[in-house]
């Protein structure tokens, strides 16, 4: 199996009522059947904020461009996944750049979410609930760093 390397931006998205948006990775995702924060690969020539805005719109339908994105953590991870364009199964070595985005003017029930085909479900989780969910290893590390676990 071929190995590729990717830089990934992702966001802990919080609603005004302090709930965290999580997505369940499906067959194409790097962490299949795990809850993850939303994000994705940085395209050539993109800066982190541009990539973050694009990925969040692509994966959730939410435009976060008017909200501050605070860098919170950098980590690494590895997993196997199917490439979107070719379907090829590859091993991916990832470097994650995680941000925190607070949608401070809307409760979660007022935020329209439209997930991409990379995910099978989404949920707005209370922070104490996170410890009871099957969270991807990089997200566990991030949530520990943020004091959520």
Sine and cosine of phi, psi and omega as CSV:
sin_phi,cos_phi,sin_psi,cos_psi,sin_omega,cos_omega
0.00,0.00,0.70,-0.72,-0.01,-1.00
-0.96,0.27,0.57,-0.82,0.05,-1.00
-0.94,-0.33,0.72,-0.69,0.09,-1.00
-0.82,-0.57,0.33,-0.94,0.06,-1.00
-0.88,-0.47,0.65,-0.76,-0.02,-1.00
-0.64,-0.77,0.65,-0.76,0.22,-0.98
-1.00,-0.06,0.75,-0.66,-0.12,-0.99
-0.84,-0.55,0.72,-0.70,0.19,-0.98
-0.96,-0.28,0.59,-0.81,0.01,-1.00
-0.52,-0.86,0.34,-0.94,-0.05,-1.00
-0.74,-0.68,0.74,-0.68,0.28,-0.96
-0.99,0.15,0.96,-0.27,-0.03,-1.00
-0.99,-0.13,0.85,-0.53,0.01,-1.00
-0.92,-0.40,0.67,-0.74,0.08,-1.00
-1.00,0.06,0.16,-0.99,0.02,-1.00
-0.86,0.51,-0.55,0.83,0.02,-1.00
-1.00,0.04,0.35,0.94,0.17,-0.98
0.89,0.45,0.66,0.76,0.11,-0.99
-0.94,-0.33,0.53,-0.85,-0.07,-1.00
-0.98,-0.19,0.74,-0.67,0.04,-1.00
-1.00,0.10,0.82,-0.57,0.02,-1.00
-0.81,-0.59,0.50,-0.87,0.07,-1.00
-0.84,-0.54,0.57,-0.82,0.07,-1.00
-1.00,-0.04,0.88,-0.48,0.02,-1.00
-0.94,0.35,0.69,-0.72,0.05,-1.00
-0.99,-0.12,-0.40,-0.92,-0.09,-1.00
-0.86,0.51,-0.59,0.81,-0.04,-1.00
-0.99,0.17,-0.34,0.94,-0.10,-1.00
-0.95,0.30,0.39,-0.92,0.00,-1.00
-0.94,0.34,-0.45,0.89,-0.01,-1.00
-0.84,-0.54,0.94,0.34,-0.06,-1.00
-0.83,0.56,0.73,-0.69,0.04,-1.00
0.92,0.39,0.35,0.94,0.12,-0.99
-0.91,-0.41,0.51,-0.86,0.19,-0.98
-0.98,0.20,0.71,-0.71,-0.04,-1.00
-0.69,-0.72,0.29,-0.96,0.24,-0.97
-0.99,0.11,0.38,-0.93,-0.07,-1.00
-0.99,0.13,0.56,-0.83,0.04,-1.00
0.22,-0.98,-0.15,-0.99,0.00,-1.00
0.01,-1.00,-0.14,-0.99,-0.13,-0.99
-0.94,0.35,0.55,-0.84,0.07,-1.00
-1.00,0.08,0.84,-0.55,0.03,-1.00
-0.98,0.21,0.41,-0.91,0.01,-1.00
-0.82,0.57,0.75,-0.66,0.03,-1.00
1.00,0.06,-0.10,0.99,0.01,-1.00
-1.00,0.04,0.59,-0.80,0.20,-0.98
-1.00,0.03,0.18,-0.98,-0.09,-1.00
-0.86,0.50,-0.70,0.71,-0.08,-1.00
-0.92,0.39,-0.65,0.76,0.04,-1.00
-0.89,0.46,-0.71,0.71,0.02,-1.00
-0.89,0.45,-0.67,0.75,-0.01,-1.00
-0.89,0.46,-0.74,0.67,0.03,-1.00
-0.85,0.53,-0.73,0.68,-0.03,-1.00
-0.89,0.46,-0.75,0.66,-0.05,-1.00
-0.90,0.44,-0.66,0.75,-0.01,-1.00
-0.92,0.40,-0.64,0.77,0.08,-1.00
-0.90,0.43,-0.71,0.70,-0.02,-1.00
-0.88,0.47,-0.64,0.77,-0.13,-0.99
-1.00,-0.04,-0.37,0.93,-0.08,-1.00
-0.77,-0.64,-0.28,0.96,-0.11,-0.99
0.98,0.19,0.04,1.00,-0.04,-1.00
-1.00,-0.07,0.78,-0.62,0.09,-1.00
-1.00,0.00,0.95,-0.31,-0.02,-1.00
-0.99,-0.14,0.11,0.99,-0.15,-0.99
-0.88,0.47,-0.42,0.91,-0.01,-1.00
-1.00,0.02,-0.06,1.00,-0.01,-1.00
-0.97,-0.25,0.62,-0.78,0.05,-1.00
-0.88,0.48,0.61,-0.79,0.09,-1.00
-0.90,-0.43,0.92,-0.39,-0.04,-1.00
-0.99,-0.16,0.84,-0.55,0.04,-1.00
-0.92,0.40,0.75,-0.66,-0.02,-1.00
-0.85,-0.52,-0.46,0.89,-0.14,-0.99
-0.24,-0.97,0.55,-0.83,0.13,-0.99
-0.84,-0.55,0.72,-0.69,0.00,-1.00
-0.50,-0.86,0.00,-1.00,0.03,-1.00
-0.77,-0.64,0.32,-0.95,0.06,-1.00
-0.29,-0.96,0.28,-0.96,0.04,-1.00
-0.67,-0.74,0.57,-0.82,0.04,-1.00
-0.22,-0.97,0.23,-0.97,0.12,-0.99
-0.99,-0.15,0.55,-0.83,0.04,-1.00
-0.42,-0.91,0.25,-0.97,0.10,-0.99
-1.00,-0.09,0.76,-0.65,0.04,-1.00
-0.94,0.35,0.64,-0.77,-0.05,-1.00
-0.87,0.49,-0.73,0.69,-0.12,-0.99
-0.96,0.28,-0.64,0.76,-0.14,-0.99
-0.93,-0.38,-0.31,0.95,-0.08,-1.00
0.99,0.16,-0.03,1.00,0.00,-1.00
-0.87,0.50,0.68,-0.73,0.08,-1.00
-1.00,0.08,0.83,-0.56,-0.03,-1.00
-0.73,-0.69,0.35,-0.94,0.15,-0.99
-1.00,-0.09,0.77,-0.63,-0.08,-1.00
-0.90,-0.43,0.82,-0.58,0.16,-0.99
-0.99,-0.15,0.87,-0.49,-0.14,-0.99
-0.88,-0.47,0.58,-0.81,0.18,-0.98
-0.91,-0.41,0.86,-0.50,-0.07,-1.00
-0.99,-0.16,0.70,-0.72,0.12,-0.99
-0.87,-0.49,0.97,-0.26,-0.14,-0.99
-0.98,-0.19,0.68,-0.73,-0.03,-1.00
-0.84,-0.54,0.34,-0.94,0.09,-1.00
-0.90,-0.43,0.81,-0.59,0.01,-1.00
-0.81,-0.59,0.85,-0.52,0.03,-1.00
-0.96,-0.27,0.88,-0.48,0.11,-0.99
-1.00,0.07,1.00,0.04,-0.22,-0.98
-0.99,0.11,0.07,1.00,-0.01,-1.00
-0.88,-0.48,0.14,0.99,-0.01,-1.00
-0.58,-0.82,0.70,-0.71,0.20,-0.98
-0.96,0.28,0.33,-0.94,-0.07,-1.00
-0.85,0.53,-0.58,0.81,-0.03,-1.00
-0.91,0.41,-0.29,0.96,-0.02,-1.00
-0.98,-0.18,0.07,1.00,-0.01,-1.00
-0.96,-0.26,0.90,-0.44,0.00,-1.00
-0.97,0.23,0.82,-0.57,0.00,-1.00
-0.89,-0.46,0.78,-0.62,0.07,-1.00
-0.79,-0.61,0.97,-0.22,-0.10,-1.00
-0.98,0.18,0.46,-0.89,0.04,-1.00
-0.98,0.20,0.12,-0.99,0.01,-1.00
-0.96,0.29,-0.05,1.00,0.08,-1.00
-0.97,0.24,-0.32,0.95,-0.04,-1.00
-0.88,-0.48,0.48,-0.88,0.00,-1.00
-0.97,-0.24,-0.28,0.96,-0.02,-1.00
-0.29,-0.96,0.26,-0.97,0.16,-0.99
-0.65,-0.76,0.32,-0.95,0.07,-1.00
-0.44,-0.90,0.49,-0.87,0.18,-0.98
-0.99,-0.13,0.92,-0.40,-0.08,-1.00
-0.97,-0.25,0.66,-0.75,0.20,-0.98
-0.93,0.37,0.58,-0.81,-0.04,-1.00
-0.83,0.56,-0.70,0.72,0.03,-1.00
-0.89,0.45,-0.41,0.91,0.00,-1.00
-0.94,0.34,-0.43,0.90,-0.10,-0.99
-0.83,0.55,-0.60,0.80,-0.05,-1.00
-0.90,0.43,-0.30,0.95,-0.01,-1.00
-0.99,-0.12,0.04,1.00,-0.04,-1.00
-0.98,-0.21,0.41,-0.91,0.10,-1.00
-0.99,0.14,0.99,-0.12,-0.10,-1.00
-0.98,-0.19,0.62,-0.78,0.03,-1.00
-0.87,0.49,0.52,-0.86,-0.01,-1.00
-0.80,0.60,-0.71,0.71,0.02,-1.00
-0.90,0.43,-0.56,0.83,0.03,-1.00
-0.94,0.33,-0.58,0.81,0.08,-1.00
-0.85,0.53,-0.75,0.66,0.00,-1.00
-0.85,0.52,-0.70,0.71,0.01,-1.00
-0.90,0.43,-0.74,0.67,-0.03,-1.00
-0.91,0.42,-0.54,0.84,0.11,-0.99
-0.90,0.43,-0.70,0.71,0.01,-1.00
-0.87,0.50,-0.61,0.79,-0.01,-1.00
-0.99,0.16,-0.12,0.99,-0.02,-1.00
0.99,0.16,0.31,0.95,0.02,-1.00
-0.99,0.11,-0.37,0.93,0.02,-1.00
-0.86,-0.51,0.00,0.00,0.00,0.00
